[in-house]
Amino acid sequence: MISKEEKRKAFKTTWLSIIGNILLTVIKGTVGVLGNSQAMIADAIESCADIISSFVVLVGLNISTKAPDNNHPYGHGKFEPIATFITIGFLVTSALVIAEQSISRIIEGTNQTPSHYTLYVLGFIILIKYGLYRYVKKRGKLLNSSSLEADAGHHRSDAMISLSAFMGIGISIFGGEGYETADSWAALFAVGIILFNSYLLFRPAFGEIMDENLYDDFIDKVKQESQKIEGVIAPEKCFIRKMGFKFYVDLHIIVDGEISVREGHDIAHHVKDSLKADFNEIADVLIHVEPTSKT
């Protein structure tokens, strides 16, 4: 189970994302409307979806960190990738809305040249979003949280969308007559970024909920540490699955077939205790003892 301190850090990080997105959405929306920038308005719509998705992450963190109970003996960690799926749904929906609006403006020819000051605002926003991406990504890695990493992906996506908007607005402004649609083309490019990042977020979350073998490096470390325990001849099979912030390990160890059941049991407990002490991210270890074969 996740510690109270880890949970506090995860919630603090998510609230930072929410507050940051609210402020940036207001700025983007206001400047986009006043500055006649469709790409910036599309950017604001995507940030609105990020606010909703961050609240979904917050709910997911609250549920996934609940202690195990009779109905959920392994805890509630699987809700975290489910929260990631919901978040991806908001991202894809916002992308489709942006695409529909941009295509309509290009076909109807209703684009106007954005104001120059929109470029300065976007430059500032890009720096802020990239900083948020780096911070939330680091927190997600430290806490082994797929939903926090998904939230970091939103910040990265938002920074890239703002960059594409910056380029589109720049072309529209400095290109002059005939280049007004560059703003909407930039919004469509942003849609591609959103959809691509949605896939990048979906794949690991799907693998987590399907208990795919995604942790070969971690498995090697577990085997190396278990072999250091006195009485363990060699580790055999090892399977690892992720539940929320933590990992559950199923490990087979080979011991001397001539020792007593009690001795084998004690060795298994020693391995379990040692692994949990060495790896804070491990929630529990199930040890299966294999005796050496008779010669």
C-alpha positions, 0 to 999 in steps of 0.5 A: 500500500502507498504511504501517506507521504507518497499519497500527499505528494501525488495529490499535491502534484495533481492539484498543481496541474489543475490550478496551472491548467485553469489559469492557462485555459483562462489566458489562452481562451481570452487572448485567443478570442481577443487576438482572433487566433483559432489555434489558440482557442483550440489550445484552450479547449484542449486545456479545458479537457486537461482540467477535467482529466486532472480531476479524473486523475485525482479521483483515481489516485484517491480510489487506487490508494485505498487499503485492501479489503475483503472484496479487494484483497490486492487493493484498488490499484487497478483503478489507476489505469482505468482513470488513465483510460478515462483521461485518454477519452477526454483527450481524444474527444477534445481532439475531434472537436478541434479537428471539426472546427478547424476543418470547417473554418478552412473550407468556409474561409472564415479565418482572420489574421491573429494579433501580434501579441498572441505570439508573446503570450504563447511563448510564455505559456510554452515555457510554463507547460514544459516546466509542468511536464518535467515536474509532474513526469518526475513525480510520476516516475518516483511514485510509479504512478501511470495516471500521474505520468498520463497527466505529465503527458497532457502537459507535454502535449499542451506544450507541443500544441502551443508550439504548433499554434505559435508557428501557425500564428507566426506564419499567418501574421508574417505571411500576409494575405493568403496565409490566414488559414495557417492558424487552423492548419496549426490547430489540425497539426495539434490534433495529430499530436493529441491523438499520438500522445493518447496512444503513448499513454494508452499502451502502458496503461493497457499493459498494466491492466492486462498484467503484461510482462513489462518489467524485465529489468526489475525482474533481474534485480529481484532475482539478483537480490534473492540469490544473495540470501543464505539457503537460496541455491538459485532463483527460478521463475519470477513474475511481476505485476503492477497495482497502482503505485506498487508491485506484486512479485511471484518468485520461485526459489530453489533450495536444498531438497534435503532440508526440512519444511520449516527451514525452507519456510524460513528461507522463503520468509527471509527472501520476502523480507529482504526484497521488501526492505531493498525495494520500497516499491514492492507491496508483497512477495509470494515465494514458491519453494522448489527443492533440488531434484534427487540425483 
